[in-house]
Every structure is written in C-alpha cells, then in structure tokens.
Amino acid sequence: MQVPEFSPSLGFQETAKVLETLAGNWITEGPKTRELEEALATYVGCRRVLMVPNGTQAIFAALKVLGIGPGDEVIVPDFTFFGTVSAVLLTGATPVLVDVDEFDGNISIPSAARSLSAKTKAIVPVHIYGQSCDMAAVRALADRHALRIVEDAAQGMGVTFGERHVGTLGDIGCISFFADKTMTTGEGWALLVDDARLVDECIYFKNQGRLNRGTFVHERIGYNFRISDMQAAVGLAQFSRIESTIERKLEIQRAYVVRLAACPGLRLWGDNGFGRSVPFRVNVLVDDPEGLQAHLKTCGIGTRRFFYPLHMQPALSNTNVVVRERPISSIRLFERGLMLRTGFDLSEGQIDYVCDAIRTFQTGRTMGTVVGAAAQ
Ligand SMILES: *Cc1c(COP(=O)(O)O)cnc(C)c1O
C-alpha cells in the first residue's frame, strides 16, 4: 500500500471552472479573481480580500504597506516556515526570533514581551498547523507597545479565534492557497484587509502603483503581485466545498485519535481551545520522529518532520536576525514532531494501515527491540 504524504483534492469542478475561464478569453487577473476575493471576504468577515502570488510576497507586501523597513524590528516566532522570516528580511527590517509555546507551537507572548526593544514596530503571529494563536494576548501586547500585527494565517483557512476568522484580528492577515493547504489555487495567497486606507495601499502595491488597471498613469511605484484567473477558477471550485473539506479533515483526525489513543510513547496534538481548529496534518509527538519516519517510509507511508527552528537555519547565520532569548520549545518540537497524512481521500483502510505501522514501531521501541522489516 502507498500512502503519500499529501495530494490535493482536484475534481471535475476545478476542470469546469478553468475551462469556463479559458472560454471567457480572460486569463490574467480579472473577473474570476474578483469573484474569489469577494467570496473570501464574506467568508472570513473583512472589508476586502486581495489575491497575491505567494506567501513570501504576501507577508512582504503586508509589512511594506504598513511602513516596516530598515531600522525596524519585527517579532517572528522561531517555529514557522522560512518564508515568514525571509519576507521580513526582504523589507530590510530586522527579524527578532522568539520562542513558541510547546503546548500548541504558537508564538510565546511572554518570550515576545521580553524580546521587545524601542525599535520593535510589528509582530507576525503564525497560526501554526491550523490552531489559532492567542490573539487576545497578541492584541494586548501590540496595543501596549504600538506594534502593527501581520497575521501569517498560511494554514488558517477555516480556523477561528472565538467567532472571528484568523487573519482578521490584526492589521493585515495572510492565508495560503498553496497546493497542500486546506484549499488551493496552486500557488496564491489572500491578503485580508479591513481598513479602507490600507485596502488602497495594498492595491497600489500589487498593481504597479495604480488603483485601476487599463491606465498608463501611475501614481506610485509598485509591484506586479497579481495572480491569474485560471488560478482563481481553481480556487472558486475549491471554495465551493470548503466546509465539507474541513469536516473531512476533522473526521480523519478523529479516526487517527481513536486508533492511536493507546499507542505507547506517542502523544497526539489536538485543539488548543481558542476557536475552531482545522488540522493542517495530524501531528504526533514521539521520542524518535526520524526513526518513525524511516520505518513508515519502508511501509510506503509518507510523512513530514516539523519545521526546523529558524534560529538554526544555515541561511540566517549571516543576516541581521536577532535572538534575545534562546528558544527551547521550538527545538523540542522539531526533535519530537511528525506530521501524518491527512489527504481528503484517505480511506479507513489506509488510516488503519498507517496506525498499525506506527504502533509496531512504537511498541518495538518501548520494549527495547529493533523493528526490522516493513509491516507488510
Ligand atoms: C505554506 C506556508 C507558507 C508558504 O509560503 P510560500 O511563499 O507561498 O511558499 C508560508 N508560511 C507558512 C506558515 C506556511 O505553512
């Protein structure tokens, strides 16, 4: 049996929407993108959604629009995808890496508070693996120190803090529609903006310094951060079944929880209780994720390790990244975490197969025996 780590769920609806777009003879950013942006704005509850090509650019754009640049410090959690920090560096600002909470992998507010300086201008909470940060605590810290908030809600589609969708609780929020996210446009991200002035700033920024296309008069210097209507067409098809996709992800998580509840030496990551969580993958904490990953690979089962702590990234050693307080939890999470498959088409039989293989390895470990050949 082969159980790949992830595969997106693409069907006839996506094909139909893309063909409709091609037949409409409009392939750059146009009516389909606008339709998707409007549907998303209603869904998340903000004034305006603007599509941009990818996450690094989304976070970069958000920070630039908020006036962050050289001389400013930006608080970034140590446990996130590299793009969160590279976007800060690309603005010329100084990322200040802070630890996360081991309980859910989200930014540690005490660590962030201890890492502030007179130069700190913004904070980038990341709603890691589909669980909301404590946005009330982020907001309180930001208000006390006049910080801008850019939410990296890459994995946050459908995730809430209380009743509010993540990405709408700061100044600008960003949601990913990369291929392995809850909903995809292939590449592509949404900027979530509520402040009318910031909406215009974002449009200038992504549209070559103009509020409208079709004119060659430019009021500002901007980038071309547009997507194509073919991507938006895929997004519209995906969005039409977003709630059933989320329900399926939760069902798969519950199936894993039942099967792995009594598995020795393994703890499942659940729900931190701040709102609705949407599992990015099913995350487990074990003593030897490397060994478990290798064992599962011999069984044809794909998995992923957790994020590698940013402060240990080779690429950051020659940059101006600041670490005022050594992270501990991000290292512990990396050393113990493994992400299991949560595709949308996983069968009960596949989940049984994965869980049996995990149990074989974990039981062997706790009994001090070496697991040799694959389970099947
Ligand atoms: C998927 C993901 C990204 C992806 O960024 P790209 O620039 O689109 O590749 C960024 N941040 C987080 C937390 C992610 O999960």
The ligand as a Gaussian input file, in Angstrom:
#p B3LYP/6-31G(d) Opt

LIG

0 1
 C        2.679000      27.007000       3.288000
 C        3.281000      28.054000       4.153000
 C        3.944000      29.131000       3.574000
 C        4.188000      29.130000       2.066000
 O        4.720000      30.284000       1.587000
 P        5.003000      30.419000       0.008000
 O        5.804000      31.654000      -0.092000
 O        3.671000      30.509000      -0.632000
 O        5.732000      29.177000      -0.382000
 C        4.367000      30.175000       4.408000
 N        4.182000      30.147000       5.756000
 C        3.591000      29.095000       6.364000
 C        3.403000      29.086000       7.853000
 C        3.141000      28.010000       5.566000
 O        2.568000      26.944000       6.119000

